[in-house]
Amino acid sequence: MRARTTVAAAISTALAISLTACGEGSDSGSDGKAASVGIAMPTKTSQRWINDGQNMVDELKGFGYTTTLKYADNDPKNQVAQVEAMIDSGVDALVIASVNGKVFNNVLEKAKAADVAVISYDRLILGTPNVDYYATFDNVKVGTIQADYISEGLGLVNGSGKGPFTVELFAGSPDDNNTKYFYEAAMEVLEPYIQSGDLIVRSGETELNEITTLRWDGPTAEKRMNKLLDAEYSDQDIDAVLSPYDGMSLGIIKALKAHGYGTAAKPLPLVTGQDAEVPSIKAIMDGDQSQTVYKDTRELALVTAYMVNSVVHGKKPALNDTRTYDNGKKVVPAYLLEPVGVDKANYEQVLVDSGYIKKSDLK
């Protein structure tokens, strides 16, 4: 209820439209039958995406819609086939959190021909004009929060730190459009310190194409961290690691511990993250991971459900960004939600008190 109330207030100007649509028969498609929505999620390897899928089902059920939920096992071809099957089954709308945002052009031409509305969920679908709307978090702010945590934690902002400090940079999957937004925003904060010499990237790997991590994979991040430590940090400790996602952060921490970090004599560096997943919150409680970025996916599902309900009834949904997200064929109108930085000082207030994570799950 907290999430529903928060978002309802944030988009109050549009709720009248959505609720009017409900009164006009929110549970019916153009043929008078119960409207149906296809939900395509990328993977079950992350609890975050499992929650997203269930949240979408629950919110759309509240509008009276039937749903088909599919997970693609991080396989782009599999996801395209799933989306095509949903179109063939006669869904009225699609909600797609893409594995690879660049592979949907042909199948979404089919969606357009069938008059199926398409909403890109959290990850922007690229290279096609057949995306109607985008529901996500402020991806620029995510990168800024992560980089600010490093610069403030090292004392660079107020000059209290005794640098120079060492840092290594990690980025997300190269086929996820969010990756560049996280990276560019983080580098806007960190680059001046790198240029001044207050931050040193000993590997020299600072360009996006040098630091991406396919499928946001934790073991892949762990492997790269091991290589960096072996090659660059045999004679000096590392002070910070920019990690864009919790699953990667845990892999990075595993590599650090294998190299002797995590003791009083050799403390772990600052390690950022994203998604506030339970294993990472436990790691924050234990002092291993430093920070994560909380994105309330309950709110994202609610906003997306309102979007679906609007477009199915020919209404314009609530939007707060119509300039930022160019997918190469069009600027996709979007609704952006606010991410929140979380660390040991505020995780209980932000995550537990809000009901996002049960206290019992953190034991």
Protein Blocks (a to p, Z undefined) as FASTA:
>chain_A
ZZmmmmmmmmmmmmmmmmmmmmnopabcfkopacddddddfbfkbmklmmmmmmmmmmmm
mnopacddddehhpaklmmmmmmmmmmnopabdcdddfblmlmmmmmmmmmmnopacdde
hiacehiakbfbdcdddfklmmmmmmmmmmmmnommnopaccddddddddddfklmklmm
mmmmmmmmmmmmmmnopaccfkopabfklmgcehhiaklmmmmmmmmmmmmmmmbccfbd
cdfbfklmmmmmmmmmmnopaifklccdddddehjaaklmmmmmnomambdcdddfklmm
mmmmmmmmmmmnopacddfbfklmcghjaccdddddddddddfklmmmmmmmnomacfkl
mZZ
